[in-house]
């Protein structure tokens, strides 16, 4: 994928269908890769094609479309023969398309503060303009991750004008918090019964068990991928961290499991050959990106690899605790594990409770992945992580002796800072502070 931010042009007053447009874009990339006759790379594109076409085709396949925001138990949604649609994927998908992303962000800013997070502004603007292109049958959301979402989600409820369900997530991620959230699962099941007309009986639970087993396979592969990225050199590029975020909405599907297991096999093969990440001539530095991934310009990861041999081995958004379903016939236990999984979903796990949670995650990452380049990719919409960022970076300096680069970015709106500005800021840090030289 090119490093340039993509540009589209729209005629004044032109209405678009975002889902159809996205499906066409994804299919175009898919067909292009097929023409290159590189089957070993198609796993990266198969999952994207499946993801967007599943949303587009939900109704024609006789399934209800359930939009969601924040962490929700997607396996339960699929158990009721519905398609879960993670609204954040709208924002992360269009983040590199300046005109399209700006179109929706500007629409939201007519009604909401500009300080709202770009993730919420992009998806909300699309809905406000009536350009989503699909009819949503229900909207499910949590009260996390942030104040911005807590403003945006109630607005979406009114605009969608459909049945809605809210998970009230606790501040602390401990036994009491897990039990509090698990206590809401039965109400959610009743909501899904009413929405679909299907009963939560033994037959339905067997479907759910199959989805949990599939989810466990996906997360098991993801855990092994995380272990693989600890190797020196890291055999997988930083870009795959972005792709792996799809597990939040695609777990329980064979497509997601296949993508992760294929990635694992590829990574193991490259590790056995002693090869470094695909864009990296030689691994010199191991980078941790704290805060959000830079969806508006993911080519920066490739640029760091090619220019300095600096591989992003892990990021604070994608780091997983690796929680699997256990004792699948025990519904009470499954509710508890489901609640725990929700509260340990990136970025919920580190950014929605006390600063100590984030410190724990970052500390473990730096230790496990032998990080020697620290970058705080500070998304302007994440006010809460900026507030605790100094606490975290002080810990990194004191314990690991690594000075952290602060980069203020809009992880969604590509108009905020150009590629050249980002490269200049990172280059100054790499060459002046880290002492790196270019290849």
N, C-alpha and C positions, 0 to 999 in steps of 0.2 A: 504494500500500500504506500502511496506517495506521501511525502512529508508535507506537501503544500496543503493549505486549508482549502477545501473544495468550495467552488462558487457556483451558484445557480441564480438564474434571473427569472423574475415573475412579472407579468404584465400587471399594470395597475388595476385593482379590482378583481384579479383572477383568483378563483377559488381552487384549492388543491385538495387532494385526498392523500393524507400523509402515509397511511398504511399501504395503499397501492403504490405510491411513489417509492417508498422504502423497499417494497417487494421487488419492484422493477430494478432499482439500483443494486440490490443484493443479487438478483438473478443475472444481471449484466456482469457483475464481478465473477459470479459463479461460472458463467459460460466462458468468460475470458480465461479463467484458470483451467477449465476443461480443455480449451484449445491449446494451452501450453503443454498438455499431456504430462502433468505432474501429479499422478494420483496420490503420491505420498503427502501432498499438501492439502488435499481436498477436505480433510477433517476440519480444518479451520473455517471452511466456507459452508460445509454441509449443515452445521449447527445453526448458522445465521439464517440460512434459507429455511430450515425447519421452523425456527423461532417465529419469523415474521409471517410466513405463510400459514402457520397454525392459527395465529391471531386473525389474519384476513379471512380464513376459510372456516372459522368456528361455526358460524350460523349455517352455512351451506352444508356443513357436516353434522348438523343437528345438535350442536353443543351450545350452551350458554357461555357468554364471554364475561369473565369476572375480572374487572380492573382492580389493581391493588397498589398500595403505597406503604413503604416501611416493611418490616418483617411480618409475614403471615405464613401459616402452615399450608404451603401450596399443594402438598400431597393430599390434604383433605379436600381441597377444591377439586383436584383431579379425580378423587374418589367418587365425587358426585357427577362425574362425566361432564365437567366444565373445563374451559380453557382459562388458566390464570394469565393475566396480562399485566406485567410489571411496568407501571407508568414511567419509572425512572429510565427505562431503556429507550424511551422516546428521546429524552434529553441527551443521554450518552451517545446515542446513534447519530443525532444530527449536529452534535457539538462542533464537528469540523466543517460544517456547511454554513458559512457565515450568513448568507442571505436568508436561508431557511430558519436557522436558529434565531437570528436577530428579529425576524418577522414575528415569531411567537413571544420572544422576550419583550419586545416593544409593545405588543398587544397587552400583555399582563401589566406592564408599567402604566397603562392608562387607568388601571383600577387599583393597583397595589403598590406598595413602596418599592423603589428601585433597590433597596437593601435586601429584599427577599432573595433567597438562594436561586441561582440560575437553573438548578435542576428543577425546582418547582415552577419557576417562571416559564421555562420552555414548554413543559407539558401542560401547564394551566393555560398558556396563551393559545396553544393548539386547540384545546377544548373550547375556550371562549370564542375563538373564530369559527368554530364548527367545522374544522378541517381535519379532525381525527380520521374520519372515513369509515369508522365502524360504530355500531350501536352497542353500548355497554349495558349488560343485563343487571349487574350489581357492582357495587364499589365497596371494597374492604380495605381498611387501613388501620395502622397503629398510631399511638400518640408519640412516637419517636420517628426520626432521630433528633429533631431540633424544633426550635420555635417557628422557623420558616415553614416547615411541614405542617405544624399545628395551625398555621394560618391558612395555608393552601388547601389542605384536605377538606375542611368544612365548606370552602368555596366550591370545590369540585363536587361535593355532595349535592349542593343546590343546582349546579349546572347540569350534572348528570341526570338528576331527578329520577333516581332509580332506588331500589332497596339497598341499604347501606349497613355496614357493621363496623364497629370500632373496637379494637383491642386496646385496653388501658394498660400500658406497660409501666412497671414500677421503676423507680430510680435506681435501686440497688439490685445487683445481680447475685442473689444469694438464695438459700433455700426458701426463705419466706417470700422472696420475690417470684421465684419459680412457681411456688404453690399458688400464689395470688393470680398469676397469669394462666396457669393450668386450669384454674377454676372457671375460666371463661370459655374453655373449649366446648363444653356441652351446649352452651348458648349458641356458639358458632355452628355446631352441628345442627341444632334446631333451625337456625337461620338458613342453612343450606338445604335442609329438608323442605322448608317452605318455598324456597326459591325454585327448586327443581322438581318438587313433587315426588322425589325418591326417598325411600325409608332407610334409616340407619339400622339395618338389620344384619344378620349373619353374612348374607351374601355380599352386602355392601362393604362390610368389614374385611372380607376376604380380598376384595378389590383394593382396599386401603393397605392391607398387608403386602400385597404385591408391589404397590407403589413405594412403600417404606423399604422393601428389600432392594428395589431398583435405586432408590435414593441412597441407601447404604453403599451400594456398589460405586456410585458416582463419588460420594464423599471419601470412600476408601481410596479410590484412585487419586483424588485431590490431595489427600494426606501424603500419599507416596510421592506425588509430584513435588509437594513442599519439601519432603526429605531430599529428593533428588536435587533440588535447587541449592542445597547446602554444599554440594560437591564443588571442588575446584579443578578446572574452571566450571562455572555454571553452564550446563549444556543447553539450557532453554533461554530464549531472549526475554527481555522485559515485556515485550508486546503480548506474550501469552498470558501474562497476569491479567490483562484487560479482558481477554476472552474468557478466562476462568470465572469472572464475575457472574457469568450467565447461570452458574449453578444455583444462584438464589431464586431464580424463577423457573428453571428448567429441570430441577431435580425431580426424579420420579419418571423421567422419560428415557427411553433407550438411546435417543439421539444425544442427550447430555452425557450419559455414561460412555457411549462410544467415543465421543470427542475427547473426554478426559483419559480414557484407557489408551486411545491411540496416541495422544500426546505423551502419556507415560512411556509407552513402548518406544516412541521416537527419541525421547529424552534419554532413556536407558541405553539405547543403541549409540547415541552420540557421546554419552558419558563413557561407555566402554571403549570408544575410539579416542577418548581424551580431547574431544572437540569442545570449543567454547560456543557461546550464543551465536546465532546465524549471522548477525551483522558485525560481529566482533573479530578482528584479525587475531587478537590476543587479549585475554582477560588480564587487565592490570589493576582494576579497581572494582570493588563490590559495593553497590549503591543501595541504600534504603531510601525509599520515598515515603515520607510521613504525610499524613493527612490524605486528601483525595487523590485519585489518579487524575492526570491531566488529559481528560477525554477530548478537550478542544484542540489538542496538538500532541497526539501520541507519538508522532514521528520524532519528537525530542528524545525518546528512549533509544530509537535506532541511531540518531545522530550522536548521542553520548557513546554508544558502543563503537561506532565506526571511527569517531574522532579521537577518543581517549582510551578506548578499551575499558570503558566504565559500564558494567552490566548491572541493571537493576535486578537484584536477586530476590527482593521482596518489597512489598509496599504495605503501609499501614491499613489500607482499605481491604486488600485481598487476604491478609493473614487470617488463617482459620484455626479455630480451636479443635476441629475434628470431632464433633459430637455425632455419634451414630445411634440409631434406634436400637433398643434392646428389649427382649422379652415381649415380642410383638403381639402376643395374645392378651397381654395385660393392659387394658385400656387406661386404667388409672396411671400406670407407669408411663405409658406412651404420652399421655397428656403432660406429664411432668417433663419428660425428655423433649417433647415438642416445644414447651415453653422455654426450656433451657436453650434449645437450638435457636429460637427466635431472638433471645437476648444476647446470644453469642454470634449473631450474624454480623459480618462486616457491614457498615462501620458502627453498628449498634454496640458491638462488644467493647469498643474503646472510647466512644464519643458521647455516650448517653448516661453516664453515671459519674461517680467521683473520678478525679484526675488519676487516682491510683490505678484504675483499670487500664488506662492508656499507657501509663508508665510501665505496668507489668508487661503489656504486649510489646512495646517498643524495646524494653530491656531484653526480653526473650529473643526477639528478632535479631538484635545486634549481637547477642551472644551466640545464637545458633547458626547464624549466617556469616559470621566473621566479617561484618560490615566495616568498611574503612572510609566511606564517603557518605555523608549525612545531608540530606536535602529535605527541608520542610516545604513541600509544595502547597503553599497556603491558599486554599480556595477562599475568595473574599466572602462567599456566602456562609462559610462555617465560622461564625463569630465565636461559638463556644470552644472550638479547638484552638483558635487564635488566643483565647483567654488563658488556656492552660499550656500553650506551646512553650513558653519560657521555662515552666517547671520541668517539662520533658527534656528540652534541649540542654538545660543545666545538668540534668542527670547524665545525659550522654557525654557531655564535656568532662564531668567529674569522674565518671566510671570508666569511660572508654578513651578519653583524651581526644575526642573528635569534635572539631568546631562544625556547627551546622549552618548551612546556607539557607536563609529565608528568601523564598521567591513568592511574591504576591501575584496570584493568577486568578483568573476566572476559569475554573475547570470546565465550564460549559460554554460561555460566550467567547468566541474566538476574536471578537473585536476588542477585547480588553487589553491584550498585549500581543504584539506580532511575534512570529517565529524568530525573527532576527533579534528582537529585544530579549527574548528568553535565552537564546543561544549566547548572546553577549554576556548576560548576567551569570549564566552557568560557567561560561568559559573563563571569566575573570576569577571565579572561585576555584575552578579546577587548576588553573595555571598559577595563581597568586597564593592560594592557601594550601591546596593539596600538593602543588608542585608538579602537576601533570604536564606532559608534552604531547603534542599531536602526532599521530602516525604520519 
